Amino acid sequence: MRSAWIESYGVGRTKKFLHRRGNHSDDTFHSTSFEWQRLENDISQERVKPAGLLHVLPYCGPDKKWVFLGALGCMLSGLVMPIYAFLYAEIFNTFTLTGEELRRSAAFWSLMFVALAVLGGIGAMIRTIGMGFAGDSLTTRMRLLCFKNILRQNIAWFDEEKHSTGKLSTRLATDAPMVKAAAGHRLGIVLAAVVTIIGAMALAFVFGWKLALAISAASPVLVIAGFIQIKVQKFAQQKDAVLMEGAGNVASQAIQNIRTVQALNRERTFFIKYINQLLEPFREAKKQAYVYGLVYSFSQGVIFLIYAGAFRLGAYLVSIEDMSPTNVYRVFFAIAFCAISVGQMNSYISEYSKAKLSAGLLIGLIKRRPEIDSYSSYGVFQPVKGKVGFRDVHFSYPQRAQVPVLQGLSATVSPGQTLAVVGPSGCGKSTVISLIQRFYDPLRGQVTVDDVDLRSYNLQHIRRQISVVSQEPVLFDCSIRENITYGLQDPDFVPLAEVEAAAKSANIHDFIVSLSQGYETRVGDKGTQLSGGQKQRIAIARALIRDPKILLLDEATSALDTESEKVVQEAIEKARVGRTCIIVAHRLSTIQSADCIAVMDRGRIVELGTHEDLRAKKGIYYQLTKRQQISH
Ligand SMILES: Nc1ncnc2c1ncn2[C@@H]1O[C@H](COP(=O)(O)OP(=O)(O)OP(=O)(O)O)[C@@H](O)[C@H]1O
């Protein structure tokens, strides 16, 4: 079968195949199954509990009044069906009458129907508005709190695979609507259905308890059939999710790397791989169709068998004058409405269980408090001079706890001095920069600023004293001016002269004013409309406008060509003046003028001194300069 598919992947057959697999309900089915799988995986990875209605209710905040209004609407609209069952039976009664009696009775009962219409209309209106508004307010609030709390998490948390960009975006984009799907006016419909079931059962028992009891006694069979139906569906969806994951991986690999795929002419290979991945779920879907057919026909059959039995019993009770025909109608209609309401609830169960998982994940995220908390208002706020110290710092990344990265690193940089950090790739240079920004805390030892442990400072306060320029400058999709003022407290109130001064120090002012829209030019997503050197100089201007006491440069010029490097290097030389600067660099020519150079190896400083001192030592640094053909 597989080779037949592959051979026939010529356009006609493939199109048919994809068309068949890609119809709307199929997509919905697969996305549903993926959701189950994803939610259950995430719940177990995050070690959180599913959260039911009562747990999410507090997130409605002051909008709880809408929930109560909605609940009132549910009560009113839920009662419509049992009352309708009662009235409907009267139609049969009325038509047994004649003449004036018939006219009067018809006029009365039709008035009752009008009253029911008013009750139902008001109930449905209040229910839909109340529950709909409460659902919207709940999910908007949960989404906001979730995003706010994501932003406060420490960097180690983001390093975890389970907190990748994709996963966290899904949490915001999919999980919040999933809660809404089960909490908004859909919940209103189900609560109304519960009221209908209770009301209709009460009606049935009041007007014919024997018949009602007999029908209810058979209803567990229906409940079991419904339960089997849900279990079969869930199992099939999970199986499908596993099978479809392979296809998903192939597709995303190809689309993510489309340039490489097209450049290497690998479109066909990926397409064949994709077909192979789809074959198994395709066969599985066929098997599932048979199982579904059986389960559905079983529950349909059971419903009509119950009615058949009830019909006989009703006739018997009427014949022995135990029940009036009108009451038999009442019980029948009441039970029929119950069955419809149970159906509505059944279809809601799977949505509700998914919403419980989603809500659990969202609440888990909302409640999580990080160890390094950027929203904390505690800690030292004292002004900073800019002395930076490392005292016997040991560190390894939480994700690779067994691999030591810094192993007893000690160094001091006085205020206004420049320390350059060099060493082989992977020795821990960028880690030093991360620790100064307090993205992580050392396992042992201390990182200090002005001889005070970094952990004692208020996090936002200390980060305000530090600016960083890294190898890949990060620009946001807004104007150049906004990009430069991005890290300031009140970016909208910064005078243009200040922005221009920063841009001049960063050697980028002339370029900016040569653009037709000057400082208001938008840089495009991730700064795609600028060259690497231009982006880097804007990043330097952004660092400078904050007037930081400590400037960190992590390979700021290493991604640039020689010409751009020269211009950026000049900008850096100017930027260093009057502040403590720590530079990580591969190209030694860029750090020769540093006050002190630290040579790192395997997480320790092995040589320390000026360029001249270290060359004279004829150690590792000397070897490195020789390799880079620096002869003075
Ligand atoms: N977030 C992280 N999680 C786990 N390990 C990491 C993480 N970041 C870096 N490492 C590891 O820590 C070690 C030191 O990395 P670091 O980036 O500090 O080295 P580096 O000296 O700056 O290297 P390069 O010069 O190549 O940039 C490396 O072995 C690296 O694989």
The ligand as an SDF file (V2000), in Angstrom:
LIG
                    3D

 31 33  0  0  0  0  0  0  0  0999 V2000
   21.5950   27.8320   28.9620 N   0  0  0  0  0  0  0  0  0  0  0  0
   22.5010   26.8550   29.0550 C   0  0  0  0  0  0  0  0  0  0  0  0
   22.1520   25.6530   29.5540 N   0  0  0  0  0  0  0  0  0  0  0  0
   23.0450   24.6500   29.6570 C   0  0  0  0  0  0  0  0  0  0  0  0
   24.3300   24.7750   29.3090 N   0  0  0  0  0  0  0  0  0  0  0  0
   24.7600   25.9530   28.8050 C   0  0  0  0  0  0  0  0  0  0  0  0
   23.8600   27.0510   28.6500 C   0  0  0  0  0  0  0  0  0  0  0  0
   24.5520   28.0930   28.1350 N   0  0  0  0  0  0  0  0  0  0  0  0
   25.8150   27.6610   27.9810 C   0  0  0  0  0  0  0  0  0  0  0  0
   25.9590   26.3840   28.3830 N   0  0  0  0  0  0  0  0  0  0  0  0
   27.1780   25.5950   28.4070 C   0  0  0  0  0  0  0  0  0  0  0  0
   28.0600   26.2190   29.3310 O   0  0  0  0  0  0  0  0  0  0  0  0
   29.3810   26.2050   28.8550 C   0  0  0  0  0  0  0  0  0  0  0  0
   29.9440   27.6210   28.8250 C   0  0  0  0  0  0  0  0  0  0  0  0
   29.1930   28.3770   27.8890 O   0  0  0  0  0  0  0  0  0  0  0  0
   29.5050   29.9000   27.5470 P   0  0  0  0  0  0  0  0  0  0  0  0
   28.5080   30.3390   26.5750 O   0  0  0  0  0  0  0  0  0  0  0  0
   29.6380   30.6690   28.8120 O   0  0  0  0  0  0  0  0  0  0  0  0
   30.9280   29.7500   26.8630 O   0  0  0  0  0  0  0  0  0  0  0  0
   31.7710   30.8380   26.0520 P   0  0  0  0  0  0  0  0  0  0  0  0
   33.1280   30.7970   26.6170 O   0  0  0  0  0  0  0  0  0  0  0  0
   31.0650   32.1440   26.0570 O   0  0  0  0  0  0  0  0  0  0  0  0
   31.7330   30.1940   24.6050 O   0  0  0  0  0  0  0  0  0  0  0  0
   31.8250   30.9310   23.1810 P   0  0  0  0  0  0  0  0  0  0  0  0
   33.1270   31.6410   23.1470 O   0  0  0  0  0  0  0  0  0  0  0  0
   31.7690   29.8010   22.2050 O   0  0  0  0  0  0  0  0  0  0  0  0
   30.6540   31.8440   23.1050 O   0  0  0  0  0  0  0  0  0  0  0  0
   29.3460   25.5490   27.4820 C   0  0  0  0  0  0  0  0  0  0  0  0
   29.7570   24.2100   27.6390 O   0  0  0  0  0  0  0  0  0  0  0  0
   27.9020   25.6090   27.0690 C   0  0  0  0  0  0  0  0  0  0  0  0
   27.5490   24.5070   26.3110 O   0  0  0  0  0  0  0  0  0  0  0  0
  1  2  1  0
  2  3  1  0
  2  7  2  0
  3  4  2  0
  4  5  1  0
  5  6  2  0
  6  7  1  0
  6 10  1  0
  7  8  1  0
  8  9  2  0
  9 10  1  0
 10 11  1  0
 11 12  1  0
 11 30  1  0
 12 13  1  0
 13 14  1  0
 13 28  1  0
 14 15  1  0
 15 16  1  0
 16 17  2  0
 16 18  1  0
 16 19  1  0
 19 20  1  0
 20 21  2  0
 20 22  1  0
 20 23  1  0
 23 24  1  0
 24 25  2  0
 24 26  1  0
 24 27  1  0
 28 29  1  0
 28 30  1  0
 30 31  1  0
M  END
$$$$
